[in-house]
Amino acid sequence: MTQPRVRVTAQLKELRFDAGSRALDLVATLGRRPTAAIERLGDTTRLDAWATGVGLPLLPGEATDAALSDAQRLREAVFRVVTDVLADAPVDPAAAATVEAYAVLVTAPPRLELAADGRLASGPRLRTSAELLATVARDAVDIVTDPARRTHLRTCDSPVCRMLFLDPPGGRPRRWCSMRRCGNSSKAAAFRERSVSTVDS
């Protein structure tokens, strides 16, 4: 059975920063995985924007084609590891090795950035692409090894989305990645289905 064709709207192409962690925000740069995958990290400009969006802005010239390829490779490895953990299945060893390889990339220690007048500089520190990937990979490792975070891992209930996210502790458990996106769409679809069933009966 062929999947219905998805109209790729501007909203579907938007970068998402609401998954609850940097690693899962990276996974979310490929949308609609179960149906018609939508690439949201298609070029170096988007990589630069994504890095800024997760609070890890890159140094000028660091958003290269090679860095983009590395980010996409790490993304798929994180997706594989997290979905295996969610399914309580054996973790794919190649994916685990990829995440670990990026996690051990060199990262600079925290520094106090000073402006010309000696005061603390405003804004986050600029990073190399290696630092960006290492930070994200370490976040992925922490998500699946920290019991407190792992218990809050969720998959969006929408069959066309299935985005991975961390549900914040406290409050009612979330069914959807976003009420505004998938929650409202799923409720509208359920209402239409009930209406059709009522007419047919």
N, C-alpha and C positions, 0 to 999 in steps of 0.2 A: 504494500500500500504506500503510495507516494505521499510525502508530507505536503501540506498546503504551502503555497509560496508566500513568503513573508515580505511585506512591503517595508523596505529599510527606510525608516523615518529618521529625522534629525535626532529625536529623542533616543532611538535605539542606538545611534552612533555615539551618544554622549559618553564620556568617561565617567565612571561611577566611583564615588569615594564613600560609600555607605555600607560597606561589607563588615565593618567593625575591626578590621586589621589591615595593615599594609599588604600582607601576603595575599589575603583574600580580595583586596582591591585589585591586585595584579591579576588574579584569576578572573576577575570580572571584566578585564579588558577584552575578553572573548565572550560575547553575549550569545544567548539563545543556543547553547551547545546542543540540546537534544533535537532541535528541529532544523534550523538553518543558521549555522554559526555566523556571527557578525563580528568582524575584526574591528576593534576600537583602538588598536595600537599599531596602525598600519604604516607609520613612517616616523622619522626621527623627531619631527615637530610634535607629534602626539606623545612620544616618549618623554620629551622635555616637559610638556604640559602635565603628564601624569606624575612625573617626579616632583614637580612643584606642588601638585594637588595633594600628594601624600606627605608634604612637609620635608622632602629631601631634594631640594632643587640642585640641579647639576651645574658644575662649572662650565663656562663657555667652551664649546667644542667637544664636550663629553657625550652628547647625544649623537653618537655615530651609528652607521649601519651595523657595525659589529656589536655595539651595545644593545641595539634594538633586537638583533637576533638572539643575543644572550638573554634578554628580558623575556622574549617569547619562549625560549627553551626552558627557562626557570619557571615561567607561568605554567607550562604544561606538566612539568614535574611536580610542582606544588599541587596542582589539581589532582593528579593521579594519587599522590600520597594522602591528601585529605579525604578524597572520596573512598579510598581503601579503608582508612581509619573509621570513617562514618559507617561504612558497611560492615565493620568488624571483620574485615578480610585481611589476609596476608598482604603486607605492603610491597608494592612492586620494587624489587631491589635496584633496578636501573634508575627509577625515579628518585628513590631515596638517596642514591649515590650522587645524582645530579644536584639535589638540594644541598647535600652536605658539601659538595665541591664549591658551590657558590658561598655557602655560609662561612667557609674558612678563608675567603679572600681577605686581603689586608684591609683593615679599617683604621682610620686615624682616631687617636684618643680625643676626648672632649677638650675643647680649647675655649679660652675667653677671647672672643674677637673684639678688638678695640678699634674705635673710630679715630680719625686724625686728632680729635680733641681729647683723646684719652678715655672717653666714656665708652661703655659697652655698646658695640654696634647693634643696630636693630636688625631684625630679620634672621632667618635660619642660616646656618653655615652652608656654603656651597660644597658639593661633593663630587668625587669622581664617579664614573659609572660602576666601578668595582665596589666602592663603598655603598652605593645605592643597592646593588644586587645582594651584597653580603648582609646588609641590614634587613632586607626583605626575606632572604632565605632563613636568617636566624629567627625572624618572627614566625615563619612557617614551622620551623622546628619546635619553637616554644608552644605554638597552638596545639600541636598533636602530642606533646610530651607533658604539658602542664595539665593535670586533671581538672583544675578549676576552669580553664579556658576550653578544654576539649568537650566538657559536658554542655557547653553552650553553642557548639557547632550545629548549624542547621542547613537544610537545603530548601530553597523556595518551593512552596507547594504547587506553583504554576507549572503545568507540564511542558510549556514552551520556554520556560525560563530556567528553573532548577539552579539558580545562582546560590553559591555557598556564602554563608554569612555567620557572624557571631552574634547571638542573641544576647543583649545586655542582661545582666542579672537583675532580678526584681521585676515585678509587673507580670502581666500575662505573657506566656510564650508566643512568639511571633510565628505565624504560618507562612508569611510571604516576605520576600526581601524588602518590599516597600508596599505600604498600603496604597500609596498614590499611584504606583505603577501596576504591580501584579495583583494586589488585593482588590482594588476597584474593578479591574478587568475580569478577574475570576468571579466576583460577585455578580457583575453584569451578565456574564456568560451563563451562570447558574440560573439567574432570573429569566433569561430568554428561554433556556431549556425547560424550565417549569411552565412558562407561558405556552410554549409549543405543545407540551404534554397535556396541558389543560384543554387546549383547543382540539387536540386529536382524540381526547377521551370522550 
